[in-house]
Each structure stands twice: as structure tokens, then as C-alpha cells.
Amino acid sequence: MAYSQSKTETVATHLRTRFMEGNVEGHEIVVALISMVKAEKIDIDEVAPILSKVFFEQPQGILSALQKASTLIDDELIDSILHEVNEQA
């Protein structure tokens, strides 16, 4: 079940705040969003608007985060993370 629009905006605001505070890196946000898509919490078409909000509409920041995330993760890793989280829930 995907989040409502207001919850998606809340997620974007929360991730931006954590990013600005230095609590998470850009690629970690990408990994979190991909995991949320795979867990059907958000739709794939919501990822770009969330990233735009997190990175203040700066394409270079978005691209950098996407590139770094793509070197670190693959579908198998995401599936493993989701499986582990579901076991703990």
C-alpha cells in the first residue's frame, strides 16, 4: 500500500532535514527510496519529486547520489535488506 501524497511529502521533508543535518548521505537516501518502492510504500514516479525536494532541485546533486548508489547496490542487496526488515517486523 503506497503512502498518501501528504505522507510522501512528509517523507521528502524528513529526508531533506536528515540530509541537511549530515545524518545521511545522498546515496543512502537513494537506497532508502528504492527500498520503499520495492516494499510498495511509494510508487516509482514519486522518487524523482522526492529527490528534487531533498536536493533543492539541483540535478547535479541528484545525479551524484544516483551514481554513487548504483555502484554500491543491486536488486539482490535491496531484496536482502527488505527480507531482513520483514523478519524483524
Backbone bond lengths (Angstrom), bond angles and torsions (degrees), N, CA, C in turn:
res aa  C-N    CA-C-N  psi(-1)  N-CA   C-N-CA  omega(-1)  CA-C   N-CA-C  phi
1 M - - - 1.445 - - 1.525 109.30 -
2 A 1.296 117.59 120.62 1.459 122.75 -178.18 1.525 110.30 -75.86
3 Y 1.327 114.52 153.30 1.461 120.65 177.00 1.516 110.71 -68.01
4 S 1.319 116.26 156.60 1.459 121.14 173.22 1.529 108.39 -72.76
5 Q 1.326 116.50 167.63 1.461 121.08 179.87 1.530 111.00 -57.92
6 S 1.328 117.56 -41.99 1.467 119.93 -178.58 1.525 111.28 -66.71
7 K 1.330 117.40 -36.85 1.462 119.67 177.51 1.524 110.54 -69.52
8 T 1.316 117.07 -36.67 1.464 120.36 177.09 1.525 109.95 -63.08
9 E 1.322 117.32 -41.60 1.466 121.01 177.18 1.524 110.76 -64.60
10 T 1.325 116.54 -37.55 1.462 120.77 177.25 1.524 110.43 -64.15
11 V 1.323 117.02 -42.02 1.468 121.29 177.06 1.525 109.69 -60.23
12 A 1.324 117.12 -46.31 1.464 121.29 -179.65 1.522 111.01 -60.60
13 T 1.316 116.88 -44.76 1.467 121.13 179.78 1.524 110.67 -64.63
14 H 1.321 116.79 -42.89 1.464 121.03 179.28 1.532 110.82 -62.40
15 L 1.319 116.52 -46.18 1.466 119.78 -179.95 1.524 111.25 -64.16
16 R 1.326 117.46 -39.21 1.468 120.51 178.35 1.525 110.29 -63.48
17 T 1.320 116.86 -43.66 1.466 120.59 179.30 1.521 110.79 -61.50
18 R 1.323 116.30 -46.31 1.478 119.99 179.44 1.523 111.25 -63.00
19 F 1.332 116.54 -37.92 1.462 121.40 178.22 1.530 110.16 -65.73
20 M 1.317 117.01 -46.06 1.466 121.30 -179.09 1.526 111.63 -64.31
21 E 1.313 117.19 -34.41 1.461 121.66 179.13 1.525 112.09 -77.18
22 G 1.332 116.65 -9.55 1.456 120.66 -179.78 1.518 113.71 82.38
23 N 1.324 116.50 15.05 1.463 120.28 -179.61 1.522 113.22 -79.99
24 V 1.322 117.10 -22.72 1.463 122.16 176.88 1.521 109.06 -138.80
25 E 1.309 115.35 155.18 1.462 120.88 176.02 1.523 108.85 -99.29
26 G 1.316 115.11 162.52 1.456 120.76 -176.85 1.511 113.66 -55.79
27 H 1.327 116.51 -44.36 1.465 118.74 -178.25 1.524 111.67 -66.81
28 E 1.332 117.48 -28.58 1.461 120.42 176.90 1.530 110.70 -67.51
29 I 1.318 116.00 -34.39 1.461 120.59 176.66 1.522 109.82 -65.75
30 V 1.323 116.58 -42.36 1.467 120.67 178.44 1.527 110.00 -61.11
31 V 1.321 117.06 -45.28 1.466 120.84 178.88 1.531 110.33 -60.55
32 A 1.320 116.80 -43.77 1.466 120.48 179.04 1.523 110.98 -61.12
33 L 1.323 116.69 -43.57 1.463 120.09 -179.33 1.527 111.77 -66.43
34 I 1.324 116.98 -40.62 1.465 120.22 177.70 1.530 109.69 -62.48
35 S 1.318 115.99 -41.01 1.466 120.03 177.74 1.518 111.11 -63.05
36 M 1.328 116.66 -39.44 1.465 120.76 179.02 1.525 111.15 -66.26
37 V 1.323 116.95 -36.28 1.469 120.21 176.62 1.524 109.48 -65.22
38 K 1.326 116.43 -47.27 1.465 120.02 -178.41 1.527 111.71 -64.91
39 A 1.344 116.58 -30.05 1.465 121.07 177.97 1.525 111.56 -85.40
40 E 1.325 115.90 2.74 1.466 123.51 178.81 1.528 112.95 60.78
41 K 1.330 115.91 34.20 1.465 121.33 174.97 1.525 110.57 -88.71
42 I 1.324 115.98 -31.84 1.462 121.47 174.29 1.522 107.92 -133.44
43 D 1.317 115.88 159.09 1.458 120.93 176.82 1.519 109.19 -89.54
44 I 1.318 116.51 153.83 1.458 121.26 -178.64 1.525 111.51 -57.97
45 D 1.326 117.24 -32.82 1.462 119.39 -178.79 1.527 112.97 -74.46
46 E 1.324 117.54 -5.02 1.466 121.00 175.93 1.525 112.30 -91.02
47 V 1.319 117.25 -14.03 1.461 120.79 -175.79 1.528 111.58 -64.65
48 A 1.313 117.82 -48.50 1.470 120.34 -178.02 1.529 112.32 -60.24
49 P 1.345 119.39 -46.53 1.467 118.15 177.43 1.533 113.25 -62.19
50 I 1.329 117.06 -36.73 1.467 119.80 177.87 1.522 109.61 -64.98
51 L 1.331 117.14 -46.59 1.464 120.01 178.65 1.524 111.18 -61.52
52 S 1.317 117.14 -38.56 1.467 120.27 178.00 1.520 110.81 -60.64
53 K 1.314 116.46 -42.03 1.467 119.53 179.58 1.522 110.79 -68.23
54 V 1.323 116.95 -44.65 1.466 121.05 -178.81 1.527 110.85 -60.28
55 F 1.325 116.39 -42.60 1.464 121.38 -175.27 1.526 112.77 -99.25
56 F 1.334 116.80 21.18 1.467 122.25 174.80 1.521 112.63 52.40
57 E 1.340 115.20 42.23 1.470 121.98 176.26 1.536 112.95 60.38
58 Q 1.329 117.23 26.76 1.465 122.42 179.30 1.532 109.57 -99.60
59 P 1.334 117.22 102.71 1.471 120.30 -176.90 1.528 113.42 -57.05
60 Q 1.322 117.95 -33.95 1.462 119.93 -178.05 1.531 110.91 -64.85
61 G 1.324 117.42 -38.96 1.463 120.83 177.32 1.516 111.79 -65.99
62 I 1.326 115.50 -41.45 1.465 120.51 178.30 1.521 109.99 -63.36
63 L 1.319 116.57 -47.35 1.463 121.15 -178.91 1.521 111.39 -61.31
64 S 1.317 116.82 -43.38 1.461 120.97 179.38 1.532 111.01 -60.66
65 A 1.327 116.67 -45.02 1.469 120.62 179.40 1.526 111.10 -63.95
66 L 1.328 116.57 -42.38 1.466 120.65 179.17 1.526 111.32 -64.24
67 Q 1.329 116.64 -41.88 1.465 119.83 -179.83 1.521 111.26 -64.40
68 K 1.331 116.97 -45.03 1.463 119.42 -179.61 1.528 110.59 -65.05
69 A 1.325 116.86 -42.87 1.467 120.03 179.44 1.525 111.05 -61.72
70 S 1.328 116.63 -37.93 1.467 119.67 -177.66 1.522 112.24 -67.28
71 T 1.331 117.69 -23.55 1.466 120.16 178.07 1.524 111.88 -84.30
72 L 1.330 116.53 -15.27 1.458 120.28 -174.10 1.523 114.74 -104.35
73 I 1.326 117.23 -23.56 1.463 119.26 -172.28 1.518 111.91 -128.15
74 D 1.307 114.23 160.53 1.459 121.32 170.96 1.527 107.40 -144.18
75 D 1.305 116.76 174.75 1.467 120.68 -177.40 1.525 112.24 -58.53
76 E 1.323 116.62 -36.42 1.457 120.10 -178.70 1.529 110.86 -63.96
77 L 1.331 116.88 -40.59 1.458 120.43 178.66 1.525 110.70 -64.63
78 I 1.318 116.77 -44.77 1.466 120.60 178.78 1.528 110.21 -60.16
79 D 1.328 116.70 -45.88 1.465 120.40 179.13 1.526 111.19 -60.97
80 S 1.321 116.81 -39.00 1.457 121.37 178.74 1.526 111.02 -64.78
81 I 1.319 116.76 -43.19 1.466 121.28 178.65 1.527 110.03 -62.35
82 L 1.329 115.87 -46.96 1.467 119.63 -179.72 1.523 111.61 -62.06
83 H 1.320 116.50 -40.76 1.463 120.80 179.07 1.532 110.18 -61.59
84 E 1.317 116.17 -45.05 1.461 120.79 -179.74 1.531 111.28 -63.22
85 V 1.318 116.64 -42.97 1.467 120.92 179.26 1.523 110.37 -63.95
86 N 1.328 116.79 -43.12 1.465 120.38 -179.99 1.525 111.99 -64.34
87 E 1.330 117.16 -33.55 1.464 120.41 177.95 1.525 111.04 -67.37
88 Q 1.330 116.44 -34.73 1.463 120.96 -178.81 1.520 112.16 -78.38
89 A 1.321 116.64 -20.76 1.481 120.06 -176.76 1.505 112.33 -76.97
